[in-house]
Amino acid sequence: MTDAIAHRGPDDEGGWVDAGAGVALGQRRLAIVDLSPAGHQPMTSHSGRFVIILNGEIYNHRELRAVVDAGSGPADWRGHSDTEVLLECFARFGIEDTLRRAVGMYAFVVWDRQERVLTMARDRLGEKPLYYGWQGTTLLFGSELAALRSHSAFNARVDRDALTLMMRHNYIPAPYSIFRGIQKLEPGQILTLRAGECDPSFTVYWDAAATAERGRANPFAGTPAQAVDELERHLRSSLEGQMMADVPLGAFLSGGIDSSTITALLQTMSDKPVRTFSIGFDVPGYNEAEHAKAVAEHLGTKHTELYVTGKDALDVVPMLPSIYSEPFSDSSQIPTYLVNKMARRDVTVCLSGDAGDELFSGYTRYSLTEATWAKLTKIPQPARRAVAKLLESVPVQSWNAVLGPLLSMAPGRLRHTRPGDRLHKIASVIGAPSAAGIYRQLVSHWEMPDQLVIGGTEPPTRMTGLSRLPDFKEFLHEMMYLDAVAYLPDDILVKVDRAAMSVALEGRVPMLDHRVVEFAWTLPTSILRREGVPKWPLRQVLHRYVPKTLIERPKMGFGVPIDTWLRGPLRDWAEALLDENRLRQEGYFNVAPIRQKWEEHKSGRRNWQYHLWDVLSFQSWLEKAKP
């Protein structure tokens, strides 16, 4: 099992077995703090009671160590690793109390030899993964599905309900996984299982819903300028912990608001130029490297950029099933892997600007949903449905033929090469019964995935009643919350963790220090979107260090031209995976809608890149997953 995830930890490996108890723990180590043998895992506590395997970092371990030493006398420390401190805190304070004190990203499993209890836990925001599940009489757990599949007891089948969710979202949300009976531990949870029992108990030690409610009920009372000061203070506090490493450290720099803010603060806190990394593409509209370079020059970082060709990116496609271990179809996974691979040549730890959009209201879909719903509420729903039906009654290619030539002469912001696609999307939004319905449409790929996946139904998710939603007064906050508890951990952080760990690089996300998150929830909309500007407080922090002229420009996605590739260099690959006979024989999908979209896409009549990439990602994974 550890060999299957050797890429996550090439520096050391270890195993610990208690045959009498029926417990075996294995770990692959990427050495970051305390590179000596004193940091080896599995690690046993000083008393011999606890044995742990941990993936991640406890950023405030020095403070926790001081608390331990100030208590009933200094511990007999073997080294200076955060894992050793965590174990000693378990012995002194208990596991749950320790996690409430800890600041970090982590997933761990610990065996209590005295009480004969197995405990698993995951960090508050879900930066580190943890899969688990019974296979027969064996409980398996690990950082990636590849580890579980390596065990002789593994015999799980594809979960068609989870596949249905993937077709809607392009990822499989926790607690589900692609295999029946295998689950993901949810962020902020502790799982406890006593020896001889089959059903674990769960404890939530950090509740995202309660955190959001508490923040909204106690809004920041200071001025906007004071909010900016407080945000910078929190970010600097987070960076103080996340700069901790006994190995080279750097930062990803795209030149956008979020990564530039993290890099700017990091550089002011460093006594030498920070290593920064960005990649550029030779495709117009997909290149931010030139902006990143300008920011790096202004800040004085030691900047590395790599321009990659279409072939470089295409070469990653066959590797994706192995990198992600579970079907995953956010196409920005490709450049994410490439920039991590480049950074690993020079550093072992790299900080990113992820989570700025979710925490500080940066996504355009937020303002789009609000503005659209405000206008639609003025029109009776029957009239809205009639307009939607009218728009959908005209085929996309007809809209393109009529409007395409006219819009080609329009101003840039109104110019669309395929207006028909856009009008049909607008139709689906117009017909939505609520603001929540509009939002779900905007974040959905296949609109009725249960009709696409044979035998599949959509189980509840956080968006559809799996857990309670806070009672927000503004729909903006509901959208931000759903992204923070679903899209962020199940898409963005999966993408970041798997891409980084596939090349043995530790990625850190300073904005996900839970104290930053808790502060962000106190900021009223009047500050988050002051003067109608998204992420206003974050921008103000950045403007203290980087001129507006280097930053303020239209947002550019971190992606690749999948739509063009599917008609060109990836066409034969896709054709083989979407072969009609093959799809029928495998039996997971209704063939007709897939073949229809594929034919329309190949011809250039429609752009179905997202829908097709979802199916292709599963098909490619399935091909590699077969015994």
N, C-alpha and C positions, 0 to 999 in steps of 0.2 A: 504493500500500500504506500509506503513512503517513497519507494523507487518511482512510483507513478507520478509523484509531485516533486521530484528532485529539483526541477527548475525553480520551485519556490524557495529552496534552501540548499544551495550547492556547497556551503561552507562546512557543514557538519551534519551528522545523522545519529540518531539514537533510538533505542527501544527499551521498554521496561515491561516486565510481565509478572503478574501475580497469578500463577496457575491455579492456586487454591480458590481465589476469588473469581477467576474467570475474566480478568481484566488485562488488556494489553494496550499500551500507549506507545505511539511512534511519532517521531518528529524529524523534519528536515529544517535546518537552521540557515537563515541568512543573517550572519553576524553583523549587528549594527552597534550595540552597546555591550561593552565588556567582551572583547574578542578572544579572551583567554578561555581555557577549559572550564573556568568557573561559571561560564554562561551556558554550558552544555545542557541540553534537554533530551529526554524527560528529566525534570529536576525534582528532587525530594526536599521537603522542608527540613529545617534544622532538627525538629523533633521526630522526624520520620513519619509524621501522620499524613501529610499531603504529598501527592505526586502530581505534577502538572505538565501539560504541553500547551504552549502559548504561541500564537501567531500575532504579531503586532508590537505596539510600544505603549508603555505607561510613561507619559511625558513628565508627570510630576513625581517620579519615583524618588528623587532626592528629598523632596519635602516629606513624602511618606516615610522615608527612612529616618529622617530627623524626628518625626513623630514617634516612631517605634523606639528610637534610642532615648527619647525623653520620657518614655513611659516607665515600664518596670525594669529599666536597665538596658544598656546597649546589647544588641544581638551580636552573636559571634559570626559576623559576616564573612563569607568565603570569597566574595568578589564585589563588583559594583553593578551587576546586571539588574534591570527592572523586574525580571522574573523572580529573582530571589527576594526582592522587597515585597512583591505581591504575595508570595507564599507566606512570608513572615507576618504580613498584615492579616491574611486569612486566619492564622493561628491566634493573633491578638484580638482582632475585631470581628471575625466572621466574614463570610464571602460577600453577602449582600451589603453590609456596612462598608466594606473595603471598596466595592464598586461605586458606591455613592461618593466616596472620597477621591476615587481615581479619575485622572484626566488622560484620555488616550484613545487609541483605536486598537481593537483586539478581538480575538475569538479564542477561547481556551476551553480545555476539558481538564478537570481535576478530580482525582480519586481520593476520597477520605477513607484511609485504611482503618481508622478507629470506628467510625460510624457506618462504614460500608455503604457509602453514598457516592454516586457519580454526579458531578455537576458540570453543566456546560453553560457558557455565557457569551454574549455578543455585545459589542460596544453600542453606545446609545443611538448613533445615527446609521449604523450598518456599513462601516467602512471595510470591515473584514468579514469574510464568509464563513459559514458553518453549516454543513449538510449532515443529516442524521436520519436513521430509520432502521426498523427491524427487518431483517431478512431471515425468515424462519425463526430460529431461536437465538440468532446473533444480532446484537445491536451494533451497527456500523456508524462511524462518524468521520468527518474529514473536511479539509478546506475546499476540496474540489471533488466532483463526481468521479473523476478518474481514479481517485484513491479508493472509493467505495466499490467501484466496478472491478478493482483488482482482487478483491477478496473472493474466496471460493464459494462463500455463501450467497453472493449477490446473484439475484435472479429476477430483478424487477422488470416490468414491462412499461412501455411508453404510456404515459398518462394522457389520454386524448383530451381530457378537460384542460389540462395544463397547456397542451398544444393549441387549444382553442383560444386561451388567453394570449398566447404568444402571437397568434395571428391578428389579434386586436392591437396589442401594445408594442410589439417587436421585442418583448422580453417576457420572462415568466416571473410574475410577482410572488414574493414570499407570502405565505409559508409553502407554496407549491414548488415542485421541481418537475422536470420532464419525466421522471419515473414515479410510478405509483408506489406509495408507501415510503418514499424518501422525501423529507421536508427540509426547508431552510429554517433555521432558528431565526426568529424575527429580531430586529434591532431592539436593544434595551431590555432583553429578556434573559432570565435565568431558568434553565431546565434542570430539574432534580429528579434522579431516579435511584431508588433504594434497591439494594441487592435482593434478588428474588421476586421483584415486581416487574410488571410489563408496562404499566402506564405511568409516564412521568408527570410531575406537577410543574407548573409554570409560575414564575414571579416576574412582574414588571418592576424593575428598579428605577427606570426612567421612562416616564409616560409622555410621549410627544403631544397627545391631545391635551393632557393636563397642563403641560408647559405652554402650549399655545393659548389656552384659556386664561392661564395666570397672566401671561403677557398682555393679552387684550384687556383684561380686567384692571391691570395696573399699568396704564400707558406711561411712557416717558414724559415727565412733566416739565423738562427744561426747554430751552430754546433750540431751534434747529442747529445753531452753531455749537451749542453744548452737546447735542446728540452726535455731531461729527467728532468732537473731542472724545466723547465716551466710546464711540466705535473704534477710533484709532487706539485708544488705551486697551480695549479688549483684544484687538488684532495683535498688538505688540505683545500682550501677555501670552497669547496663543503661540506666537512665533518664538518667544523665549524658550518654551518647552519643545517646540518642533524643530528647533535648530540643534537639539541634542543629538549627537552622533559621534562615534569613534571612527567614522569612515567619511570619505568625501561627500559633500552635500551641495545640491544646486536647486534651480527652480525652472519650471517651464514658463516660457514667455511668448504669448501669442501676439501681444501688442494691444489686446483688448483691456477693458476696465478691470476685470477681476484679477487676471494674472499680473497685470502691470502694478496694481495696488500691492499685492503680496510681494512682488519683486522689489518695489520701491522701498517698502518698510524693511524688508530683509536686508537690503543694501545699507540702509542707515544704521542697522544694528550689527553689521559685520565689520571687522577690522581689515578686510581685504575684499577685492572684487568678487562678487557672487558669480558662480558659474550659471549661465542661463542658456536655454536651448529652445530653438524653434525650427520648424520645417516649412519649406515652401514647395508649391506645386507649379508645374509648367502649364497649368490650365487657368485661363482667365476666370476670375470670379471665385477662385478657391485658394488664393495666395495672400496670406497675412504676414509673411516673413519680412517683407520690406518695412512694415509698420513696427514689428517687433524689434528689428535692427535699430530703427530710429530711437525707440524707447531705451534700448540697451545702451546706445551711445550716450544718451542724455544722462542716464543713471551711472554710467561708468562700470557696467558689469563686464565680465569676461564671457563674451557671447559666442555661441556656436550655432551656425545654421546649416541646414542640409537641404538642398533642393532635390526633390525626388521626381522621377519620371512616372508616367503612367505604368510602365513595366514594373518599377519598384513596388508600386502599390498593388498591382495585379498579382505579383508573386506572393503576396501575403494571403490572398483568398484561399488557396488550398490549406493553409495553416490554421485558419480560423476555428474549425471544429476542435483541434487539439488545444489551441490557446484558451478557448472559452469553456470547453468540457461539457457545456450544456448549450442547446440551441439559443442563439442570441443574434439579433439582426439590426442593431443600430450601426449603420454603415460607417459612422465616424470611428468605429473600432479599428479601421485600417490605418488612418493617419495617427491614431492614438498609439497603436503598436509601434509604428515607425519612429515616432518622436521618443518613445521610451527606449527603444533599441539604440537610438543614437545617443541618448543621455547616458546610457549604461557604460559607454566606452570611457567616460570620465568621472562619473559619480556612482554612488551606491544608494543614495537617498535623493529624492527630488520632490519639491513642493509644487503644488498646483493651485490655481485660482478657482477650482470647482466650487459650486454651491452659491455663488454670488447672485445668480438669477433667482433661485428658489427663496433665498433668505431676504433679498432686498427688492423683490418685485421687478425683475428685469425682463421677463419674457414678453414678447409682443402679443402673445395669445391672451395675456391678462387684459390688456387695454382693449384688444379686439373683441373679446367676449363681452366685456362690460359695455362698450360702445354699441355693439350689435344688439344686445339684449335691451338696452335703454331705448333704442329705436323701434325694435320689434314689439315692445309692450304697448306701443301706441297704435298697433295694427291688430285687429281681432284675429284670433288664431285661425278661424275658418278661411279668412282672406289670405293669411300667410301660407296656409297649406295649398290654397289654389295657385298662388304665385309659384310656390315650389314645384307643384305638378306641371305648371306651364313650362318652367325652365328645363325640367327633366324630360319633357315630352319631345324636345328638339335634340336630336343626337349630338354628341360632342363634336363629331367631325363637321356637322352642318354649322354649328356655332363657329368653329374654327375657320371654315370656308368664308362665312359672311363677315365675321368681325376681325379675322386675322389681318387682312390688307388694310383695314381702317386703323386698327391699333398700332400697326407698324409705323404709322406716321404720327402717333400721339407722343406726348411728353414721356420721358423715361419711366416715371413711376406708374404710368398707365399702360405701358407697352408690355404685352404678354404674348408669347409665341403660341400658347395653346389656351385661348380664352375660354374654350368650351369646358376644359377641365375645371377651371376656376368657377365658372357659372354653375356647374353641377355640384361643386363643393358648397357654394353659397346656397344652393337649393336645399341641401341637406341641413344646413344651419338654420335657414329660414323656417323650416318645418319643425324644428326642435321645440318641445313643449315648455322648456325652462332654461334658465341660464346654465344650470348643471348639465342639461342635455346638449347645449351648444359646446360647452367645454369638453364633454365626452366625445362629441363628434370631432373636435379639433385634434384630440390626442389619439384618435382611433385610426387604424389602418383599414383592415377588413371590417366593414360595418356590421355584418352578420356572420361572424366566424363560425357559429354553431351550425350554419348551413354549408360551410366549407369543409369542416372536419367531420368525417364519418364517425358517428357515435360519440361526438363531443358535445358537451354543454358547458356554458361558462359558469364556473363556481364563483361565489362571492369574493370580491376583493375589497380593499379599503375604499375604493370608489363606489362600490355597490353594496355596502352594508356589512362587510366582514367584521368591522369594528366601528365603534361609535365615532361620529364626526363631532367636533366641537361646535357649539352653537354660535356661529359667527354672525355679526350684524351686517358685514360687508362680504359680498361674494368673492371679492378679490382675495380675502384671507382664506376662504375655503379652497380656492384654486392653489394658492401658495402652500397651504397645508398638505393637500393631496400630492403635490409635486415633492414636498419635503419627505413624505412618508412612503411614497410609492416610486415615482419616476427617479428620484435622486438615488435611493439605495438599490433599486432593482435594475436600473439602466446605467446611470452615470457612474456610480461607484463600482458596479460590476465591470464596466468597461475599463475603468482606471485600474482596478486591482488585478484583473486577469492579464491585461496588456503589460503592466509593470512587472508582475511576478513571473511572467513567462520568460523574461530576460533577467530575472533575479535583481530587480530594482525595487526599492521600497518607495511607494508613492505616499505622500502625506497631504492632507487637505486642511490647512490652517483655519479656514472659515467654519469648519465643522467641530471646532472646540465647542463643547456644549454650552459654555458660558457666552460665547459669541452668539450662538443660536438663541439662547434664552433672552439675551439683550435685543436681538433683532425682532423678536415677537412683541416687544414693548413699544416699538416705533410705530406711531400712527401713520396712516396713509398720507397725511399732510406733510410728513417728513420723508417717507419712502419715495413719494412721487411729487416732491415739492416743485411747483411751477410746471407740473405735467412732465417732469423729467424722471424716467425710470432710474432706480438705484441712486437717487440723489445723494444720500449721505456717503455712500461708497465713492462716488465720483468726487465729492468734496475732499475726502481724505487723499485721493490720488492727485487732485489738482494742487495740493500743497507741495508735491514733489515732481510732477510732470506737467508741462504746459498743455493746455486744452487742445492746442493745434495738433499735437501728436496723438491725441486720443479720440477726440470727438469726430466720429465718422460712422457711416452705416455699419450695422453689425453684420459680420460675415461668418457663416457657419464653418465648422471644422469638419469638412466632409470631402467626399470624392464624387466624381461624376458617374455614379452607378448607372444612371439612365442611358448615357452614351455608351458606356462599356458593354451593357447588355445587348446593344445593337451592333457592337464591334468585337473587341478582343475577347469578351466573355460569352459571346453568342453560342459557340459550340458547346462550351461547358454547361451553360444554362439549358440548352436544347436537350442535352443528354439527361440532365436531372429532371426536366419537365416532360420527358417523353411520355406520351399518352399510355402506352402499354405498361411502362414502368410504374407510373402513378396508380394505375388500376391494380397491378399485381401487388404493390406494397399496401394498398388499401387504407391509406390515412386520409386522403382527400377526395372530394368530389372533383372530377377531372374537368368538367365543362367550363366553370368560371375561370380556372387557372389557364386553360388553353386559350380561352377567349382573350384574356388580358395579355397573354404572351404574344398572340398573333397581332393584337392591336399595338402593342409596344414595339414589336419588331418593325412594323410598317411605319411607325412614327406618327400614327393617328392619335395615340394617347401616350401619356407618361405614367406607367404603372410601376415605377421603380420600387416604391416602398412595399407594395403588395407582393410583388414578385420576389424581392429580396427576403421577405419573411419566409416564403415557401422554399426558396433556394437555400437559405441558411439551415432550415430543418432538413432538407433533402441531403445537403452536403454533410451535415452532422450524422444523419442516419446511415449514410454510406460508410462513414468511419466507425460508427458505433456497432455495426453488425459484428457478431463474434467471428 
